[in-house]
Amino acid sequence: MAVGSTESFFDQREEKESYGSNLGFYLVFGLFVHLYSIPNIFFVYINDTWRLFAIVLYVSYLIISVGFAYVVSYHLSSYERLKTYLQGIPACLWSMAAINLYGIQALIDHPFYQEVYINLLWIQIFLIVFTWIKWIPFRIRELAGKAVTIALGAFFMFHLAGAFNSTKGAGIYVFLFGEDAAVALIWPGWALFFSLFWTRVMMVAGIDLYITPEERAQMMAEEKAREEASIRKVSEEMLSSGRYLEYGELEYPDESYREKGSKTFENVLFLYVENGVRHFSRMKFDPPKEMILYKEHGQWYCQTSGQEPEPVLLPEWTIQREEVLHEFEDDKRAYLKRAIRDRLQVPYFVELPDDIDESRIDRYE
């Protein structure tokens, strides 16, 4: 009974901590809602209806942040992908609304450019909807996303050059649009840039959400092919000297490992440090195997489960500043607590202390 009560207490405490962090995430991620609501409510003005809309927009974001943070923390702790969407999409939608509300109101004295701004907003909405239609092939939606990325970068450079010296009666905008319009376009232009940015974020979400298993498998195969093509090989110096036959190499903390005699590197995953021994997961095996790194008589060794220890070379930075690494390395208990909190998968070979419930750990083999 006491054990159950203790576990319940820790669960409730973790949920409260999760709620606080999630609420903070919503409020921080909604930075543009806060920033653009200030001029929408106090400075730019079309009429009382638009100002009321700005107030409702800001207050509703605060309310929905509290509600969504509660749902995510207390009811969706095991649904990582759904949590991600519920955390990101509200901030994107409210940010776009606040940003474009400012852009439209700021151009009230320039109706032609205001109409252009509104038309560009309709194009952004169309692109978002386009990438959220699942029956449109993934490649086409991905191509649309890349086009927006290029347009975003091009517009940033154009607007930066256009806004430069506009307030002094010079610059590209003054030449193209006249002095009065050039000055008026500066801040709405930045609003349009940030709106395009959030449009791209929303497009990424739609592309990722509605990708078929076949398309995802093809994408992963292409990514794997790119990784294999970019596998880092042993240096010419190591090859010519023959040292690659005598030593392995561990690029730590970069988590890249070459076993003795091999000419290529593989990815490894650092897990935790215990009694001065660092534990890694060699993910190229199925299932992954445990590898430890330790120092003996001034020489570093790596030993993979079921294999003999082998001497390894570490980067000079790692050797010279090993004490710096200790500040960022978890011990076993801290690693397992982080795995529970962040729903990380823990390799099957990691043994759990008696006071940690196996059911709370996500395992992979």
C-alpha positions in Angstrom: 0.0 0.0 0.0 2.8 2.4 0.9 4.6 1.6 -2.4 1.5 2.3 -4.4 1.0 5.6 -2.5 4.6 6.6 -3.1 4.3 5.8 -6.9 1.0 7.8 -7.1 2.7 10.7 -5.3 5.6 10.8 -7.8 3.2 10.4 -10.8 1.2 13.4 -9.6 4.3 15.4 -9.0 5.6 14.6 -12.5 2.2 15.5 -14.0 2.3 18.9 -12.3 5.9 19.5 -13.5 4.8 18.5 -17.0 1.8 20.8 -16.8 4.0 23.7 -15.8 6.6 23.0 -18.5 3.9 22.6 -21.2 2.1 25.8 -20.2 5.4 27.6 -20.4 6.0 26.1 -23.8 2.7 27.4 -25.1 3.3 30.9 -23.7 6.9 31.1 -25.1 6.0 29.5 -28.4 3.2 32.1 -28.7 5.7 34.9 -28.6 4.4 36.4 -31.8 0.9 36.4 -30.4 2.1 38.5 -27.5 4.2 40.8 -29.6 1.7 41.6 -32.3 -1.3 41.8 -30.0 0.3 44.9 -28.4 0.1 47.1 -31.5 -3.2 45.4 -32.6 -4.8 46.5 -29.4 -3.1 49.8 -28.6 -1.6 51.3 -31.8 -2.9 50.3 -35.2 -6.7 50.9 -35.6 -9.3 50.4 -38.3 -12.4 50.4 -36.1 -13.7 49.1 -32.8 -14.7 45.7 -34.3 -11.1 45.0 -35.4 -9.8 46.1 -32.0 -12.3 43.8 -30.2 -11.1 41.0 -32.5 -7.5 41.6 -31.5 -8.5 41.5 -27.8 -10.5 38.3 -28.2 -7.6 36.8 -30.2 -5.1 37.4 -27.4 -7.3 36.4 -24.5 -8.4 33.2 -26.4 -4.8 32.2 -26.8 -4.2 32.5 -23.1 -7.3 30.4 -22.4 -6.5 27.7 -24.9 -2.9 27.5 -23.7 -4.2 26.7 -20.2 -6.7 24.1 -21.6 -4.3 22.4 -24.1 -1.5 22.3 -21.5 -3.8 20.5 -19.1 -4.9 18.0 -21.8 -1.4 17.3 -23.0 0.0 16.9 -19.5 -2.8 14.8 -17.9 -4.4 12.8 -20.7 -1.9 12.5 -23.6 1.4 11.7 -21.9 1.8 8.6 -24.0 0.9 10.0 -27.4 4.0 11.9 -28.4 3.0 12.7 -32.0 -0.4 14.0 -31.0 1.2 16.0 -28.2 3.5 17.6 -30.7 0.7 18.7 -33.0 -1.4 20.0 -30.1 1.5 22.0 -28.9 2.5 23.4 -32.2 -0.6 24.0 -34.3 -2.4 26.4 -31.9 0.7 28.6 -31.6 1.0 28.6 -35.4 -2.6 29.5 -36.0 -2.9 32.2 -33.4 0.5 33.7 -34.4 -0.5 33.9 -38.1 -3.8 35.5 -37.1 -2.1 38.1 -34.9 0.6 38.9 -37.4 -1.7 39.3 -40.3 -4.2 41.3 -38.3 -1.4 43.8 -37.7 -0.3 43.8 -41.4 -3.8 44.5 -42.6 -4.4 47.3 -40.1 -1.0 48.9 -40.6 -1.8 49.4 -44.3 -5.1 51.1 -43.7 -3.8 54.4 -45.4 -2.5 52.5 -48.4 -5.5 50.5 -49.7 -3.7 49.2 -52.8 -0.9 47.6 -50.8 -3.4 46.4 -48.2 -5.3 44.6 -50.9 -2.0 43.0 -52.2 -1.3 41.9 -48.6 -4.7 40.3 -48.2 -4.3 38.5 -51.5 -0.9 37.2 -50.4 -2.6 36.0 -47.2 -5.2 34.0 -49.3 -2.3 32.4 -51.2 -0.7 31.3 -47.9 -4.0 29.8 -46.7 -4.4 28.0 -50.0 -0.8 26.5 -49.7 -1.5 25.4 -46.1 -4.8 23.7 -47.2 -3.0 22.2 -50.2 -0.4 20.4 -48.1 -3.0 19.1 -45.7 -4.9 17.3 -48.5 -3.8 13.7 -48.1 -4.8 12.5 -51.6 -2.3 14.9 -53.2 1.0 12.9 -53.7 3.6 13.5 -51.1 6.2 14.6 -53.6 4.0 17.4 -55.0 3.3 18.6 -51.5 6.9 18.4 -50.5 7.8 20.4 -53.7 5.4 23.1 -52.8 7.0 23.3 -49.3 10.4 23.7 -50.8 9.2 26.4 -53.1 7.8 28.3 -50.1 11.2 27.9 -48.4 13.0 29.5 -51.4 10.4 32.3 -51.6 10.8 32.9 -47.8 14.6 33.3 -48.2 14.3 35.5 -51.3 11.7 37.7 -49.7 13.8 38.2 -46.6 16.8 39.4 -48.7 14.5 41.6 -50.8 12.8 43.2 -47.9 16.0 43.7 -46.0 17.5 45.5 -49.0 14.2 47.4 -49.6 13.8 48.6 -46.0 17.4 49.7 -45.8 17.6 53.5 -46.0 13.8 53.8 -46.7 13.3 56.1 -43.8 16.1 58.4 -45.2 14.4 58.8 -48.6 16.6 56.3 -50.4 16.8 52.6 -51.2 15.1 50.1 -53.4 11.6 50.6 -51.9 11.8 54.4 -52.4 12.8 53.8 -56.1 10.0 51.2 -56.7 7.1 52.5 -54.6 7.8 56.1 -53.6 8.9 57.5 -50.3 5.6 57.4 -48.4 4.8 53.9 -49.4 8.3 52.7 -48.8 8.2 53.8 -45.2 4.7 52.3 -44.7 5.7 48.9 -46.1 8.6 48.3 -43.7 6.8 46.8 -40.7 3.9 45.2 -42.7 6.7 43.6 -44.8 8.3 42.0 -41.7 4.8 40.8 -40.6 4.4 39.2 -44.1 7.8 37.5 -43.6 6.9 36.0 -40.2 3.5 35.0 -41.6 5.3 33.1 -44.5 7.5 31.5 -41.9 4.5 30.1 -39.9 2.9 29.1 -43.2 6.0 27.0 -43.9 5.7 25.4 -40.5 2.1 24.6 -41.0 2.9 23.1 -44.4 5.6 20.9 -42.8 3.0 19.6 -40.3 0.5 18.8 -43.1 3.1 17.0 -45.2 4.3 14.9 -42.3 0.8 14.1 -41.0 -0.6 12.8 -44.3 2.3 10.7 -45.6 1.3 7.2 -46.5 3.3 4.2 -45.1 4.7 3.5 -48.6 5.8 7.2 -49.1 7.4 7.1 -45.6 9.2 3.9 -46.4 10.5 5.4 -49.6 11.6 8.5 -47.9 13.4 6.5 -45.2 15.1 4.4 -47.8 16.4 7.5 -49.6 17.6 9.0 -46.3 19.4 5.8 -45.5 21.0 5.8 -49.0 22.2 9.4 -48.4 23.6 8.4 -45.0 25.4 5.5 -46.5 26.8 7.7 -49.2 28.1 10.1 -46.6 29.6 7.6 -44.2 32.8 9.0 -42.9 35.8 6.8 -43.6 39.1 6.4 -41.8 41.6 9.1 -42.5 44.4 8.6 -45.0 47.0 9.0 -42.2 45.4 6.1 -40.3 45.3 4.0 -43.4 48.9 4.6 -44.5 50.3 4.1 -41.0 48.2 0.9 -40.5 47.1 2.2 -37.1 43.4 1.5 -38.0 44.3 -2.2 -37.5 45.7 -1.5 -34.0 43.2 1.0 -32.7 39.5 1.9 -32.9 38.2 5.4 -32.8 35.4 7.0 -30.8 34.4 10.5 -31.7 32.8 11.5 -28.3 30.7 13.5 -27.6 29.8 13.4 -31.3 28.8 9.7 -30.9 30.6 8.3 -33.9 32.5 5.0 -33.6 35.0 3.0 -35.7 35.9 -0.4 -34.4 39.4 -1.7 -34.8 40.2 -2.9 -38.3 37.1 -1.2 -39.9 37.5 1.6 -42.4 34.2 3.3 -41.7 32.4 4.9 -38.8 29.0 4.0 -37.4 26.6 5.9 -35.1 26.4 5.0 -31.5 24.2 6.4 -28.8 25.5 7.6 -25.4 23.3 6.4 -22.5 24.8 7.1 -19.1 27.9 7.0 -17.0 28.3 4.7 -14.0 31.3 4.4 -11.7 33.4 6.2 -14.3 32.4 3.8 -17.1 30.4 5.3 -20.0 27.7 3.1 -21.6 26.7 3.3 -25.2 24.3 1.6 -27.6 25.6 0.2 -30.9 22.6 0.6 -33.0 23.9 -1.1 -36.1 23.2 -4.5 -34.5 19.7 -5.9 -34.3 19.0 -5.8 -31.5 21.4 -3.1 -30.4 24.4 -4.2 -28.3 25.8 -2.5 -25.3 29.3 -0.9 -25.5 31.3 0.5 -22.7 34.1 3.0 -22.6 36.6 3.0 -19.8 40.2 4.0 -19.1 42.9 1.6 -17.8 46.6 2.3 -17.3 46.3 5.6 -19.3 44.7 3.8 -22.3 41.1 4.1 -23.4 39.2 0.9 -24.2 35.8 0.1 -25.8 34.2 -3.3 -25.2 31.1 -4.4 -26.9 28.9 -7.0 -25.3 30.2 -10.5 -26.2 33.5 -9.2 -27.6 37.0 -8.5 -26.3 38.1 -5.0 -25.2 39.9 -3.0 -27.9 42.1 0.1 -27.5 40.5 3.2 -28.9 41.7 6.7 -29.7 39.6 9.7 -28.5 39.7 13.3 -29.9 42.2 15.6 -28.3 39.3 17.9 -27.1 37.7 15.0 -25.2 40.9 14.0 -23.6 41.9 17.5 -22.5 38.5 18.6 -21.3 37.0 15.4 -19.9 35.9 17.1 -16.8 33.7 19.4 -18.9 31.8 16.4 -20.2 30.9 15.3 -16.6 28.6 18.3 -16.3 26.5 17.1 -19.2 26.5 13.3 -18.6 23.7 11.6 -16.8 24.2 8.8 -14.3 22.0 5.8 -14.7 19.2 6.9 -12.5 19.1 10.4 -14.1 19.0 8.7 -17.5 16.1 6.5 -16.6 14.1 9.4 -15.1 14.7 11.4 -18.3 13.6 8.4 -20.3 10.3 8.1 -18.3 9.7 11.9 -18.5 10.4 12.3 -22.2 9.1 8.8 -23.2 12.5 7.8 -24.6 13.1 4.2 -25.6 15.5 2.3 -23.4 17.6 -0.6 -24.8 16.7 -4.0 -23.5 20.2 -4.5 -22.0 19.8 -1.7 -19.5 18.9 -3.2 -16.1 16.5 -1.3 -13.9 17.0 -0.6 -10.2 14.4 -2.3 -8.0 12.5 0.9 -7.2 11.8 1.8 -10.9 8.7 0.1 -12.4 9.4 -1.8 -15.6 5.9 -0.8 -16.9 6.9 2.9 -17.0 9.8 2.2 -19.4 9.5 2.0 -23.2 11.8 -0.7 -24.4 13.2 -1.4 -27.9 15.0 -4.5 -29.0 
